[in-house]
Amino acid sequence: MRLRSTAPAKLILSGEHAVVYGQPALSLALDLPTQCLVDFEYAHQPCFTLKLSDYSLEKQLDFNQAWLETQQIEQRFSQFLKNQIPINAVCQTPFDLILLCLSHFNQFHPLQPGHWQIQIQSQAWRGRGLGSSAAVILSLLRGLFCAHKINDDINDDINDSKTPNDNKNLNENNTLRRISQALECYQHGQSSGIDPATLLSKGLIRYQRHQPIVALDSSPQSFWLIDTGEPASSTGESVQQVKTDYAQHPTLWHKFADCTEKMQTAWLNQNNHAIAQTLSANQQLLEQIGVVPKPVQDFIARLKSQTAMVAKVCGAGSVRGDKAGVLLAYHPMSNSPTNPATTPNTEDQLKQFCKLAGYHLQQVNTSTKGVQCELLDA
């Protein structure tokens, strides 16, 4: 049996960090898929072959070895919860998150004994705030769900059409979201749940803890992604530092919430200038909590003064070093009915700015596919 499952990337328009403190956030699914190929065949000696194409790494181990290594990761996570080690000491290799996925799924539904070959590759920049951890988790979990035919809907999809229906069973989505959020904690320390919710819901969503997820109109907008480089601090480290410094500052988080409300209104009204203003206001708040290194702040300021484009950090940022992961760049005139795309001059300016700073540039396309799975070979 061979299955291929995919998950999109995500981009937070407003509310990063604040969502951890119960405030609303707006998050957009991007067409930068993470792909997981799952091959299964019955074998006398149950084992895993794990291939991580982006790292050019491969590992083979039997079930017992896998569960032993997972226990060691669990022990390190327990140490983190007791403040004995930092979060970045929990998952020590790129394989650790895969092993955790397999272990947690095995607790939910025992894995069929045999030879499991799992290969993962992603188009999203890793460690840049694009939800790469959630995409790996969900693409693998979705593939395992399909392979084990957990519910009748997946059974019917695979057997009848070979392309599972896009409207997944609500209970299955809830299970995927619950497991993936728990697994994200091993990577980030405290998961808000926004990444798996975005990837499972598709398009643009409003997310707030303990509130229903609201799907919003995801009309196309012309955004650019700018990669400033991998942050020196992980998402978990940045979240922990912000918690230490600002967890007891409710007024600050209410300002983030106000930004999100204004962004939602501007988005739904297709008010491009209001979108730009809100993105700038959100960026100023991120600078206030210390997750935007000075070189990135300077880049954003120059970009705005010389091109009229606005930019903001769209992930956890960084509390160390001079890189902040991904920026979202936006020009308020790029989406007007009379000017549907950035002018060549503006685009050339942006490319030149990024080249001088040593940053990579990429256009953004919204994803409406969510987490999917298809049977390639029975």
URWONOR-V797915 format. One record per backbone hydrogen bond with DSSP energy under -0.5 kcal/mol. CO is the residue of the C=O (numbers start at 1). NH is the residue of the N-H. If there is no record, write none. Layout:
co=CO nh=NH
co=CO nh=NH
This chain:
co=1 nh=40
co=2 nh=376
co=2 nh=377
co=3 nh=38
co=4 nh=374
co=5 nh=36
co=6 nh=372
co=7 nh=34
co=9 nh=30
co=11 nh=13
co=11 nh=28
co=14 nh=26
co=15 nh=19
co=16 nh=18
co=17 nh=20
co=18 nh=21
co=18 nh=23
co=19 nh=22
co=25 nh=207
co=26 nh=13
co=26 nh=14
co=27 nh=205
co=28 nh=11
co=29 nh=367
co=30 nh=9
co=30 nh=32
co=33 nh=35
co=33 nh=123
co=34 nh=7
co=35 nh=121
co=36 nh=5
co=36 nh=38
co=37 nh=39
co=37 nh=119
co=38 nh=3
co=39 nh=117
co=41 nh=115
co=44 nh=46
co=46 nh=63
co=47 nh=116
co=48 nh=61
co=49 nh=51
co=49 nh=118
co=50 nh=59
co=51 nh=53
co=51 nh=120
co=52 nh=55
co=52 nh=56
co=52 nh=57
co=53 nh=56
co=57 nh=52
co=59 nh=50
co=61 nh=48
co=62 nh=66
co=63 nh=67
co=64 nh=68
co=65 nh=69
co=66 nh=70
co=67 nh=71
co=68 nh=72
co=69 nh=73
co=70 nh=74
co=71 nh=75
co=72 nh=76
co=73 nh=77
co=74 nh=78
co=75 nh=79
co=76 nh=80
co=77 nh=81
co=78 nh=82
co=79 nh=84
co=79 nh=85
co=80 nh=83
co=86 nh=89
co=87 nh=90
co=87 nh=91
co=90 nh=92
co=93 nh=96
co=94 nh=98
co=95 nh=99
co=96 nh=100
co=97 nh=101
co=98 nh=102
co=99 nh=103
co=100 nh=104
co=101 nh=105
co=102 nh=106
co=103 nh=107
co=104 nh=108
co=105 nh=109
co=114 nh=47
co=114 nh=116
co=115 nh=41
co=115 nh=117
co=116 nh=49
co=116 nh=118
co=117 nh=39
co=118 nh=51
co=119 nh=37
co=120 nh=53
co=120 nh=54
co=121 nh=35
co=125 nh=128
co=127 nh=231
co=128 nh=326
co=130 nh=10
co=131 nh=135
co=132 nh=136
co=133 nh=137
co=134 nh=138
co=135 nh=139
co=136 nh=140
co=137 nh=141
co=138 nh=142
co=139 nh=143
co=140 nh=144
co=141 nh=145
co=142 nh=146
co=143 nh=147
co=144 nh=148
co=145 nh=149
co=145 nh=150
co=146 nh=149
co=151 nh=155
co=152 nh=156
co=153 nh=157
co=154 nh=158
co=155 nh=159
co=156 nh=160
co=156 nh=161
co=157 nh=161
co=157 nh=162
co=157 nh=163
co=162 nh=375
co=166 nh=168
co=169 nh=173
co=170 nh=174
co=171 nh=175
co=172 nh=176
co=173 nh=177
co=174 nh=178
co=175 nh=179
co=176 nh=180
co=177 nh=181
co=178 nh=182
co=179 nh=183
co=180 nh=184
co=181 nh=185
co=183 nh=186
co=183 nh=187
co=184 nh=187
co=184 nh=188
co=185 nh=189
co=187 nh=236
co=188 nh=190
co=193 nh=197
co=194 nh=198
co=195 nh=199
co=196 nh=200
co=197 nh=201
co=198 nh=202
co=203 nh=29
co=204 nh=216
co=205 nh=27
co=205 nh=207
co=206 nh=214
co=207 nh=25
co=208 nh=211
co=213 nh=215
co=214 nh=206
co=216 nh=204
co=221 nh=223
co=222 nh=331
co=223 nh=364
co=224 nh=329
co=225 nh=362
co=226 nh=228
co=226 nh=327
co=227 nh=360
co=229 nh=325
co=234 nh=238
co=235 nh=239
co=236 nh=240
co=237 nh=241
co=238 nh=242
co=239 nh=243
co=240 nh=244
co=241 nh=245
co=242 nh=246
co=243 nh=247
co=246 nh=249
co=249 nh=252
co=249 nh=253
co=250 nh=254
co=251 nh=255
co=252 nh=256
co=253 nh=257
co=254 nh=258
co=255 nh=259
co=256 nh=260
co=257 nh=261
co=258 nh=262
co=259 nh=263
co=260 nh=264
co=261 nh=265
co=262 nh=266
co=263 nh=267
co=264 nh=268
co=265 nh=269
co=266 nh=271
co=267 nh=270
co=270 nh=272
co=271 nh=275
co=272 nh=276
co=273 nh=277
co=274 nh=278
co=275 nh=279
co=276 nh=280
co=277 nh=281
co=278 nh=282
co=279 nh=283
co=280 nh=284
co=281 nh=285
co=282 nh=286
co=283 nh=287
co=284 nh=288
co=285 nh=289
co=286 nh=291
co=287 nh=290
co=291 nh=293
co=291 nh=318
co=293 nh=296
co=293 nh=297
co=294 nh=298
co=295 nh=299
co=296 nh=300
co=297 nh=301
co=298 nh=302
co=299 nh=303
co=300 nh=304
co=301 nh=305
co=302 nh=306
co=303 nh=307
co=303 nh=309
co=304 nh=308
co=310 nh=330
co=312 nh=328
co=314 nh=12
co=320 nh=232
co=325 nh=228
co=326 nh=314
co=327 nh=226
co=327 nh=329
co=328 nh=312
co=329 nh=224
co=330 nh=310
co=331 nh=334
co=332 nh=335
co=333 nh=336
co=336 nh=339
co=339 nh=336
co=343 nh=347
co=344 nh=348
co=345 nh=349
co=346 nh=350
co=347 nh=351
co=348 nh=352
co=349 nh=353
co=350 nh=354
co=351 nh=355
co=352 nh=356
co=353 nh=357
co=354 nh=358
co=354 nh=359
co=355 nh=358
co=360 nh=227
co=362 nh=225
co=365 nh=31
co=367 nh=203
co=370 nh=372
co=372 nh=6
co=373 nh=164
co=374 nh=4
co=374 nh=376
co=377 nh=2
